[in-house]
Amino acid sequence: MPVVIDEQYLPARLTAPPMTDAEFEAFCAEHPDVFIEVTAEGEILIMPPNYWRTGIQNAYIAKQLAIWADSNDTGKPIDSSGGFRLPNGARRSPDASWISRQRIAAVQSKGKGRSWGLCPEFVIELRSETDRLSVLRRKMREWVDNGAQLAWLIDPERRAVEVYRPGRDAEILTGIESVSGTGPVDGFILDLKPVWEPLS
């Protein structure tokens, strides 16, 4: 499915018939220079690569999660290149996530496709300069509604972390230098200083 969109018009929303895993993988392979997600309603979201500042911030987040996961050894971290096919049909790629070994074992027998048919237990989304907060908040609710036990929306512009859990209103934390995991990632502490000040 050839698509040509000038970068000034990204992010873009397109519609297409439902795609199988193989068709979605082929579509992504045709467009390796952009990030692609699909909503539960079938909209294809095409986004440009992040700005360098967001890339630095996300690298620090992913690094800390990976170090904790290695020391904890109960699951695996996944960076922003990992994709998931959620129970509602959406295909999403969070900025960082964590999956328990038990859940990984359950899906490994089903193949090694680009998108795992599951929702990670823990999700982090980092707001970039082009992200609309209302859209990200809907996405956070989608993660929790589809099985995430804990989800953090990190907003460097407001220096805030919004914490999402099943059956609870979002908790907004401001004026903090770190945030502590609970539930599936109990014991994980994310140092926010390199996120708030990535160039210091």
VOBADO-483396 format. One line per field, with one value per atom (N, C-alpha, C): residue in one letter; x, y, z; residue number from 1. Coordinates in Angstrom, 3 decimals. Atoms other than C-alpha are relative to their C-alpha. Layout:
res: (A|...) $
px: (X|...) $
py: (Y|...) $
pz: (Z|...) $
n: (NUM|...) $
//
This chain:
res: (M|M|M|P|P|P|V|V|V|V|V|V|I|I|I|D|D|D|E|E|E|Q|Q|Q|Y|Y|Y|L|L|L|P|P|P|A|A|A|R|R|R|L|L|L|T|T|T|A|A|A|P|P|P|P|P|P|M|M|M|T|T|T|D|D|D|A|A|A|E|E|E|F|F|F|E|E|E|A|A|A|F|F|F|C|C|C|A|A|A|E|E|E|H|H|H|P|P|P|D|D|D|V|V|V|F|F|F|I|I|I|E|E|E|V|V|V|T|T|T|A|A|A|E|E|E|G|G|G|E|E|E|I|I|I|L|L|L|I|I|I|M|M|M|P|P|P|P|P|P|N|N|N|Y|Y|Y|W|W|W|R|R|R|T|T|T|G|G|G|I|I|I|Q|Q|Q|N|N|N|A|A|A|Y|Y|Y|I|I|I|A|A|A|K|K|K|Q|Q|Q|L|L|L|A|A|A|I|I|I|W|W|W|A|A|A|D|D|D|S|S|S|N|N|N|D|D|D|T|T|T|G|G|G|K|K|K|P|P|P|I|I|I|D|D|D|S|S|S|S|S|S|G|G|G|G|G|G|F|F|F|R|R|R|L|L|L|P|P|P|N|N|N|G|G|G|A|A|A|R|R|R|R|R|R|S|S|S|P|P|P|D|D|D|A|A|A|S|S|S|W|W|W|I|I|I|S|S|S|R|R|R|Q|Q|Q|R|R|R|I|I|I|A|A|A|A|A|A|V|V|V|Q|Q|Q|S|S|S|K|K|K|G|G|G|K|K|K|G|G|G|R|R|R|S|S|S|W|W|W|G|G|G|L|L|L|C|C|C|P|P|P|E|E|E|F|F|F|V|V|V|I|I|I|E|E|E|L|L|L|R|R|R|S|S|S|E|E|E|T|T|T|D|D|D|R|R|R|L|L|L|S|S|S|V|V|V|L|L|L|R|R|R|R|R|R|K|K|K|M|M|M|R|R|R|E|E|E|W|W|W|V|V|V|D|D|D|N|N|N|G|G|G|A|A|A|Q|Q|Q|L|L|L|A|A|A|W|W|W|L|L|L|I|I|I|D|D|D|P|P|P|E|E|E|R|R|R|R|R|R|A|A|A|V|V|V|E|E|E|V|V|V|Y|Y|Y|R|R|R|P|P|P|G|G|G|R|R|R|D|D|D|A|A|A|E|E|E|I|I|I|L|L|L|T|T|T|G|G|G|I|I|I|E|E|E|S|S|S|V|V|V|S|S|S|G|G|G|T|T|T|G|G|G|P|P|P|V|V|V|D|D|D|G|G|G|F|F|F|I|I|I|L|L|L|D|D|D|L|L|L|K|K|K|P|P|P|V|V|V|W|W|W|E|E|E|P|P|P|L|L|L|S|S|S) $
px: (0.851|0.000|0.894|-0.873|2.098|-0.698|0.519|1.568|1.101|-0.958|3.305|-0.625|0.505|2.773|1.170|-1.063|4.908|0.122|-0.235|6.500|-0.704|0.670|4.875|-1.433|1.379|1.511|-0.075|-0.015|2.592|-0.123|0.614|1.211|-1.252|1.156|-1.477|-0.862|0.949|-4.585|-0.595|0.551|-5.628|-0.953|0.864|-8.292|0.306|-0.272|-7.849|-0.805|0.683|-9.570|0.836|-0.759|-8.589|1.152|-1.183|-5.120|0.338|-0.531|-3.790|1.363|-1.338|-0.536|1.013|-0.950|1.338|-0.149|0.223|-0.269|0.507|-0.492|0.518|1.528|-1.457|4.123|0.538|-0.436|4.434|-0.181|0.253|2.900|1.075|-1.047|5.362|1.348|-1.276|8.260|0.125|-0.008|7.269|0.300|-0.157|7.554|0.879|-0.864|10.577|0.409|-0.455|11.183|-1.037|1.039|7.964|-0.479|0.612|6.183|-1.467|1.365|2.868|-0.743|0.907|0.028|-1.364|1.359|-3.561|-0.943|0.962|-6.516|-0.967|0.999|-9.252|-1.066|0.995|-11.483|0.552|-0.589|-9.070|0.724|-0.767|-7.430|1.490|-1.446|-3.776|0.619|-0.662|-1.674|1.446|-1.361|1.535|0.666|-0.656|3.949|1.461|-1.416|7.344|0.887|-0.915|10.433|-0.004|-0.009|10.730|1.126|-1.081|12.766|1.126|-1.176|16.267|-0.176|0.167|15.263|-0.831|0.831|12.510|0.776|-0.809|14.943|0.944|-0.891|17.394|-0.790|0.819|14.647|-0.438|0.489|13.268|1.126|-1.143|16.732|0.303|-0.239|17.207|-1.081|1.086|13.802|0.206|-0.177|14.428|1.207|-1.207|17.919|-0.294|0.285|16.649|-0.907|0.901|13.850|0.754|-0.778|16.294|0.924|-0.895|18.753|-0.788|0.824|15.963|-0.478|0.505|14.554|1.091|-1.110|17.985|0.262|-0.256|18.406|-1.153|1.188|14.859|-0.223|0.060|14.768|-1.360|1.330|11.004|-0.716|0.613|10.307|0.997|-0.874|11.693|-0.496|0.368|11.782|-0.097|0.136|10.729|0.046|-0.104|11.643|-1.087|1.065|9.597|-0.152|0.133|10.251|-0.880|0.828|8.179|-1.472|1.424|4.586|-0.884|0.961|1.503|-1.340|1.381|-1.852|-0.885|0.794|-4.279|-1.293|1.263|-7.469|-1.082|1.024|-9.556|0.317|-0.364|-7.747|1.007|-0.983|-5.497|1.403|-1.412|-1.813|0.793|-0.651|0.257|1.455|-1.411|3.920|0.289|-0.289|4.513|1.465|-1.396|7.697|0.878|-0.701|8.722|-1.066|0.953|7.043|0.739|-0.565|7.613|-1.025|0.864|6.223|0.610|-0.473|6.469|0.415|-0.467|8.226|-1.166|1.145|4.940|-0.790|0.772|3.194|0.788|-0.836|6.130|-0.067|0.047|6.105|-1.311|1.318|2.395|-0.143|0.138|2.834|1.123|-1.127|6.182|-0.373|0.382|4.541|-0.843|0.874|2.337|0.768|-0.788|5.218|0.741|-0.845|7.637|-0.301|0.385|5.689|0.381|-0.366|6.220|-0.826|0.886|3.221|-0.482|0.529|2.527|-1.467|1.421|-1.158|-0.258|0.203|-1.189|0.231|-0.267|-0.989|1.052|-1.000|2.122|-0.596|0.501|1.591|0.338|-0.444|3.482|0.368|-0.193|3.559|0.443|-0.391|5.324|-0.185|0.103|4.341|0.634|-0.684|6.501|-0.593|0.589|4.815|1.095|-0.954|6.760|-0.579|0.419|6.532|-1.216|1.120|3.956|-1.222|1.114|1.710|-1.066|1.111|-1.726|-0.333|0.227|-2.405|-1.300|1.293|-6.047|0.098|-0.176|-5.005|0.794|-0.806|-2.346|-0.802|0.799|-4.788|-0.972|0.864|-7.206|0.812|-0.864|-4.314|0.355|-0.324|-3.399|-1.174|1.185|-6.964|-0.141|0.061|-6.804|0.954|-0.944|-3.693|-0.605|0.548|-5.388|-1.230|1.211|-8.694|0.324|-0.381|-6.803|0.942|-0.741|-4.856|1.227|-1.142|-2.047|-0.399|0.279|-1.858|0.495|-0.551|0.141|0.488|-0.443|0.754|0.352|-0.456|2.707|0.025|-0.121|2.234|0.946|-1.009|5.368|-0.031|0.142|4.985|1.096|-1.096|8.285|-0.402|0.410|6.527|-0.573|0.604|4.555|0.795|-0.729|7.128|-0.981|1.061|4.274|0.007|0.226|3.632|-1.441|1.369|0.074|0.022|-0.042|-0.392|-1.386|1.262|-3.091|0.009|0.181|-4.377|-1.436|1.372|-7.452|-0.943|1.042|-10.613|0.236|-0.296|-9.098|0.170|-0.275|-8.919|1.502|-1.426|-5.585|0.491|-0.650|-3.250|1.077|-0.963|-1.252|1.026|-1.103|2.145|0.823|-0.817|3.988|1.043|-1.036|7.098|0.802|-0.719|8.782|1.272|-1.260|12.279|0.123|0.014|11.436|-1.424|1.311|8.431|0.226|-0.207|8.102|-1.081|0.925|6.528|-0.732|0.795|3.846|-0.478|0.563|2.163|1.057|-0.928|4.016|1.446|-1.375|7.041|0.315|-0.299|7.146|1.511|-1.438|10.645|0.724|-0.619|11.327|-0.174|0.039|12.207|0.612|-0.477|12.515|0.490|-0.582|14.876|-0.415|0.530|13.198|0.934|-0.895|16.085|0.532|-0.463|17.526|-1.134|1.155|14.007|-0.378|0.321|13.300|1.116|-1.153|16.804|0.926|-0.782|18.125|1.373|-1.290|21.036|0.939|-0.844|22.382|1.017) $
py: (-1.180|0.000|1.240|-1.176|2.982|1.230|-1.230|6.157|1.047|-1.093|9.471|1.201|-1.141|12.220|0.902|-0.941|15.325|0.110|-0.002|15.504|1.148|-1.120|18.879|-0.340|0.388|17.087|-1.146|1.050|14.508|0.603|1.313|13.127|0.034|0.101|11.934|-1.174|1.079|9.790|-0.464|0.603|7.439|-1.114|1.142|4.771|-1.100|1.141|1.299|-1.185|1.214|-2.077|-0.679|0.711|-4.298|-0.788|0.705|-5.809|-1.173|1.118|-9.166|0.399|-0.290|-9.317|0.085|0.008|-10.168|1.258|-1.204|-7.275|1.245|-1.146|-4.831|0.030|0.066|-6.015|0.450|-0.394|-5.579|1.499|-1.436|-2.098|0.799|-0.685|-1.051|-0.107|0.188|-2.496|0.926|-0.909|-0.306|1.438|-1.367|2.806|0.006|0.158|2.299|1.307|-1.279|6.026|0.694|-0.599|6.679|-1.028|0.873|5.274|-0.176|0.296|3.573|-0.713|0.668|2.686|-0.078|0.138|1.598|0.052|-0.091|2.566|-1.182|1.059|0.168|0.187|-0.298|1.906|-0.200|0.258|1.076|1.164|-1.119|4.469|-0.313|0.156|4.281|1.333|-1.211|6.828|-0.038|-0.080|7.855|1.203|-1.050|9.842|0.119|-0.178|11.355|-0.462|0.312|10.364|1.125|-0.999|12.136|1.016|-0.974|15.296|-0.542|0.502|14.814|0.100|-0.160|16.138|-1.152|1.109|13.544|-1.309|1.203|10.893|-0.180|0.072|11.732|-0.389|0.280|11.723|-1.464|1.377|8.404|-1.011|0.893|6.842|-0.174|0.095|7.658|-0.824|0.785|6.196|-1.484|1.404|2.977|-0.619|0.503|2.620|-0.367|0.277|2.859|-1.219|1.152|0.368|-1.293|1.194|-2.078|-0.421|0.320|-1.851|-0.642|0.576|-2.508|-1.398|1.306|-5.385|-1.062|0.952|-7.038|-0.398|0.302|-6.782|-0.768|0.632|-7.954|-1.392|1.266|-10.710|-0.692|0.609|-11.259|0.294|-0.343|-9.804|0.697|-0.621|-7.985|1.404|-1.339|-4.303|0.012|-0.162|-3.246|1.491|-1.419|0.046|0.396|-0.549|2.184|-0.708|0.714|-0.108|-1.241|1.189|-2.919|0.306|-0.229|-3.237|-1.066|0.909|-4.830|0.100|0.037|-5.911|-0.212|0.031|-5.116|-0.781|0.734|-7.065|0.752|-0.765|-4.200|0.154|-0.059|-4.569|1.075|-1.051|-1.505|-0.591|0.380|-1.828|1.202|-1.122|0.313|-0.310|0.106|0.961|1.046|-0.977|2.588|0.397|-0.450|4.540|-0.960|1.042|1.913|-0.870|0.895|-1.109|-1.166|1.156|-4.196|-1.119|1.177|-7.717|-1.084|1.072|-10.534|-1.217|1.220|-13.773|-0.950|0.881|-15.660|0.399|-0.447|-13.523|-0.196|0.247|-13.773|-1.467|1.431|-17.570|-0.393|0.342|-17.643|0.362|-0.413|-15.838|-0.510|0.437|-17.244|-1.155|1.157|-20.414|0.387|-0.435|-18.346|0.671|-0.580|-17.092|1.235|-1.142|-14.221|1.174|-1.099|-11.628|1.345|-1.348|-7.914|0.473|-0.454|-7.333|-1.182|1.021|-9.519|0.276|-0.148|-10.151|0.021|-0.161|-8.892|1.454|-1.330|-5.818|-0.144|0.090|-5.241|0.392|-0.321|-5.072|1.432|-1.341|-1.760|0.764|-0.824|1.074|1.403|-1.400|4.439|0.695|-0.861|7.118|1.338|-1.280|10.246|1.027|-1.037|13.389|0.778|-0.769|14.979|1.387|-1.380|18.560|0.075|-0.028|17.634|-0.769|0.805|15.404|0.859|-0.654|16.642|-0.802|0.661|15.881|-0.796|0.698|14.921|-1.334|1.241|12.309|-1.009|0.895|10.859|-0.560|0.481|10.642|-1.093|1.068|8.613|-1.273|1.154|6.372|-0.698|0.595|5.851|-0.829|0.745|4.794|-1.278|1.187|2.416|-1.076|0.973|0.754|-0.704|0.591|0.240|-0.848|0.751|-0.881|-1.323|1.216|-3.528|-0.905|0.932|-5.022|0.522|-0.538|-2.749|0.207|-0.168|-2.805|1.345|-1.292|0.423|0.696|-0.762|3.171|1.419|-1.353|6.416|0.855|-1.016|9.452|1.070|-0.949|11.573|1.223|-1.247|15.212|0.973|-0.906|17.146|1.473|-1.408|20.401|0.481|-0.354|20.392|-0.568|0.738|18.317|-0.780|0.753|16.004|-1.443|1.397|12.273|-0.328|0.442|11.008|-1.516|1.417|7.578|-0.597|0.656|5.294|-1.431|1.357|2.111|-0.426|0.458|-0.067|0.422|-0.322|1.146|1.225|-1.193|4.399|1.200|-1.227|8.004|0.197|-0.281|9.191|0.856|-0.773|10.505|0.862|-0.907|13.574|0.426|-0.323|14.007|1.130|-1.118|17.323|0.338|-0.397|18.796|-1.171|1.195|15.399|-0.185|0.308|14.228|-1.487|1.423|10.514|-0.514|0.628|8.197|-1.493|1.390|4.735|-0.906|0.976|1.691|-0.756|0.838|-0.419|-1.203|1.147|-3.704|-0.799|0.854|-5.489|0.470|-0.537|-3.191|0.615|-0.455|-2.755|-0.025|-0.099|-1.589|0.789|-0.809|0.234|1.479|-1.438|3.894|0.708|-0.744|6.189|1.374|-1.314|9.124|0.941|-0.911|12.022|1.161|-1.142|14.478|0.023|-0.056|13.407|0.154|-0.232|13.634|1.477|-1.429|17.116|0.864|-0.792|18.352|-0.914|0.988|16.066|0.477|-0.514|18.346|0.401|-0.424|19.000|-1.063) $
pz: (0.000|0.000|0.000|0.032|-1.200|0.562|-0.598|0.822|-0.053|0.049|0.193|0.702|-0.765|2.784|0.319|-0.319|3.063|1.513|-1.450|6.533|0.710|-0.653|7.197|0.389|-0.306|7.298|1.009|-1.014|9.882|1.398|0.145|12.089|-0.863|0.893|9.677|0.427|-0.279|10.066|-1.315|1.203|7.298|0.403|-0.271|7.058|-1.021|0.870|5.609|0.511|-0.475|5.732|1.073|-1.034|8.671|-0.628|0.490|8.257|0.898|-0.772|9.304|0.542|-0.521|11.256|-1.139|1.114|8.047|-0.856|0.804|6.158|0.719|-0.761|8.937|0.007|0.025|9.084|-1.353|1.335|5.313|-0.202|0.118|5.501|0.738|-0.769|8.215|-0.706|0.695|6.219|-1.207|1.147|3.250|0.414|-0.486|5.447|1.252|-1.171|7.726|0.665|-0.558|8.328|0.875|-0.835|10.267|1.015|-0.990|13.311|-0.378|0.425|12.575|1.119|-0.923|14.910|-0.669|0.512|14.264|1.191|-1.087|16.438|-0.045|-0.054|17.509|-1.078|1.039|14.935|-1.409|1.303|12.107|-0.634|0.543|11.660|0.070|0.028|10.617|0.388|-0.472|12.506|-0.475|0.510|10.738|0.635|-0.772|12.874|-0.424|0.353|12.090|1.146|-1.106|14.082|1.029|-1.070|17.428|-0.193|-0.033|17.866|0.873|-0.718|19.278|1.510|-1.448|22.722|0.568|-0.441|23.063|-0.072|0.125|21.841|1.170|-1.163|24.624|1.250|-1.178|27.254|0.018|0.054|26.068|0.194|-0.200|25.990|1.486|-1.439|29.680|0.703|-0.593|30.521|-0.283|0.383|28.595|0.696|-0.663|30.089|1.448|-1.404|33.658|0.160|-0.081|33.020|-0.299|0.350|31.405|1.143|-1.120|34.307|1.134|-1.072|36.817|-0.391|0.441|34.749|0.088|-0.095|34.588|1.446|-1.406|38.343|0.629|-0.547|39.026|-0.596|0.746|36.368|0.039|0.046|36.550|-1.316|1.268|33.120|-0.899|0.982|30.113|-0.367|0.461|29.109|-1.516|1.447|25.632|-0.303|0.334|23.970|-0.998|0.846|21.581|-1.336|1.279|18.615|0.112|-0.198|20.157|-0.177|0.260|18.979|0.609|-0.602|20.512|-0.721|0.495|19.087|1.216|-1.229|21.901|-0.194|0.116|22.675|-0.770|0.727|21.212|-1.484|1.413|17.859|-0.346|0.263|18.163|-0.048|0.073|17.265|0.506|-0.683|19.602|0.329|-0.383|20.418|1.071|-1.046|23.806|-0.022|-0.039|24.475|0.793|-0.763|27.043|0.660|-0.653|28.569|0.632|-0.694|30.685|-0.028|0.051|30.346|0.883|-0.877|32.877|-0.820|0.657|31.975|-0.287|0.206|32.386|-1.250|1.162|29.794|-1.296|1.179|27.396|-0.394|0.284|27.698|-0.658|0.537|26.891|-1.475|1.398|23.564|-0.894|0.820|22.415|-0.918|0.799|21.157|-1.208|1.090|18.825|-1.129|1.078|16.689|0.443|-0.319|16.552|-0.924|0.868|14.591|0.571|-0.401|14.764|1.196|-1.072|17.079|0.823|-0.887|20.070|0.271|-0.289|20.664|1.490|-1.441|24.237|0.382|-0.549|26.420|1.093|-1.068|28.558|1.349|-1.338|32.311|0.419|-0.381|32.582|-1.263|1.202|30.056|0.396|-0.154|29.835|-1.343|1.175|27.333|0.359|-0.198|27.013|-0.950|0.848|25.754|-0.731|0.803|22.908|-0.268|0.266|21.708|-0.907|0.947|19.058|0.490|-0.501|21.194|0.664|-0.692|22.237|1.249|-1.285|25.888|-0.003|0.011|25.270|-0.729|0.763|22.695|0.817|-0.821|24.987|1.178|-1.131|27.883|-0.433|0.518|25.757|-0.226|0.235|24.808|1.308|-1.298|28.476|0.515|-0.416|29.241|-0.814|0.853|26.299|0.511|-0.549|27.746|1.203|-1.229|31.114|-0.309|0.347|29.569|-0.680|0.718|27.586|0.787|-0.835|30.466|0.721|-0.736|31.644|1.466|-1.422|35.437|0.526|-0.388|35.623|-1.261|1.170|33.061|0.439|-0.326|33.345|-1.260|1.037|31.121|0.540|-0.465|31.535|-0.905|0.753|30.490|0.432|-0.379|30.554|-0.005|0.072|29.619|1.319|-1.291|32.886|1.181|-1.032|34.783|0.863|-0.673|35.645|-0.474|0.338|35.727|0.349|-0.236|35.339|0.130|-0.315|36.897|-0.230|0.351|35.473|0.507|-0.496|37.132|-0.274|0.240|36.497|1.126|-0.968|38.199|0.849|-0.793|39.466|-0.909|0.734|38.359|-0.111|0.162|37.054|1.161|-1.061|39.738|-0.656|0.625|38.681|1.034|-0.905|40.340|-0.597|0.467|40.042|1.066|-0.942|41.641|0.529|-0.444|41.803|-0.827|0.684|40.880|-0.314|0.308|40.755|0.193|-0.170|40.526|0.217|-0.407|42.068|-0.575|0.544|40.447|1.088|-0.888|42.072|-0.807|0.703|41.236|-0.741|0.750|38.424|0.025|-0.027|38.688|1.358|-1.357|42.445|0.222|-0.209|43.354|-1.075|1.047|40.090|0.343|-0.250|40.680|-1.207|1.163|37.668|0.437|-0.274|38.160|-1.125|1.009|36.354|-0.328|0.262|36.505|-1.430|1.380|33.129|-1.013|0.881|31.673|0.040|-0.123|33.024|-0.614|0.493|32.107|-0.810|0.757|29.335|-0.447|0.466|28.430|1.132|-1.127|31.923|0.340) $
n: (1|1|1|2|2|2|3|3|3|4|4|4|5|5|5|6|6|6|7|7|7|8|8|8|9|9|9|10|10|10|11|11|11|12|12|12|13|13|13|14|14|14|15|15|15|16|16|16|17|17|17|18|18|18|19|19|19|20|20|20|21|21|21|22|22|22|23|23|23|24|24|24|25|25|25|26|26|26|27|27|27|28|28|28|29|29|29|30|30|30|31|31|31|32|32|32|33|33|33|34|34|34|35|35|35|36|36|36|37|37|37|38|38|38|39|39|39|40|40|40|41|41|41|42|42|42|43|43|43|44|44|44|45|45|45|46|46|46|47|47|47|48|48|48|49|49|49|50|50|50|51|51|51|52|52|52|53|53|53|54|54|54|55|55|55|56|56|56|57|57|57|58|58|58|59|59|59|60|60|60|61|61|61|62|62|62|63|63|63|64|64|64|65|65|65|66|66|66|67|67|67|68|68|68|69|69|69|70|70|70|71|71|71|72|72|72|73|73|73|74|74|74|75|75|75|76|76|76|77|77|77|78|78|78|79|79|79|80|80|80|81|81|81|82|82|82|83|83|83|84|84|84|85|85|85|86|86|86|87|87|87|88|88|88|89|89|89|90|90|90|91|91|91|92|92|92|93|93|93|94|94|94|95|95|95|96|96|96|97|97|97|98|98|98|99|99|99|100|100|100|101|101|101|102|102|102|103|103|103|104|104|104|105|105|105|106|106|106|107|107|107|108|108|108|109|109|109|110|110|110|111|111|111|112|112|112|113|113|113|114|114|114|115|115|115|116|116|116|117|117|117|118|118|118|119|119|119|120|120|120|121|121|121|122|122|122|123|123|123|124|124|124|125|125|125|126|126|126|127|127|127|128|128|128|129|129|129|130|130|130|131|131|131|132|132|132|133|133|133|134|134|134|135|135|135|136|136|136|137|137|137|138|138|138|139|139|139|140|140|140|141|141|141|142|142|142|143|143|143|144|144|144|145|145|145|146|146|146|147|147|147|148|148|148|149|149|149|150|150|150|151|151|151|152|152|152|153|153|153|154|154|154|155|155|155|156|156|156|157|157|157|158|158|158|159|159|159|160|160|160|161|161|161|162|162|162|163|163|163|164|164|164|165|165|165|166|166|166|167|167|167|168|168|168|169|169|169|170|170|170|171|171|171|172|172|172|173|173|173|174|174|174|175|175|175|176|176|176|177|177|177|178|178|178|179|179|179|180|180|180|181|181|181|182|182|182|183|183|183|184|184|184|185|185|185|186|186|186|187|187|187|188|188|188|189|189|189|190|190|190|191|191|191|192|192|192|193|193|193|194|194|194|195|195|195|196|196|196|197|197|197|198|198|198|199|199|199|200|200|200) $
//
